Amino acid sequence: GDDELRRAYSTCDAYVHWPAADGFGLAVAEALACGAEVIVPPDNPAAGEAGRGLARVAPAPASWGLAGPRPV
C-alpha cells in the first residue's frame, strides 16, 4: 500500500532506479518526495529529468557505475 511504500522510501539509505528506459520517472519523484537519496543511470534521461538535479547520476550505465570509478 501507499503507507508501506512511503515508509520504504523514507527509511532506505538510497533508492537505486536503474532501468535504461522509464516512461515518466514517477518512482524517482516519489522517492525524492519521501526524502530518499536517489541514484539513476546516465543513459536514462527521463529519470534524470524527473530528479531535477536532485537525483545522483551514476558515472556509468554498468553495475560498477553504482560503486564509483571503473576498476582498472
Secondary structure, DSSP 8 states (H G I E B T S, - for coil): -HHHHHHHHHH-S-EE---S--SS-HHHHHHHHTT--EEE-TT-HHHHHHHTT-SEE-SSSSGGGGTSS---
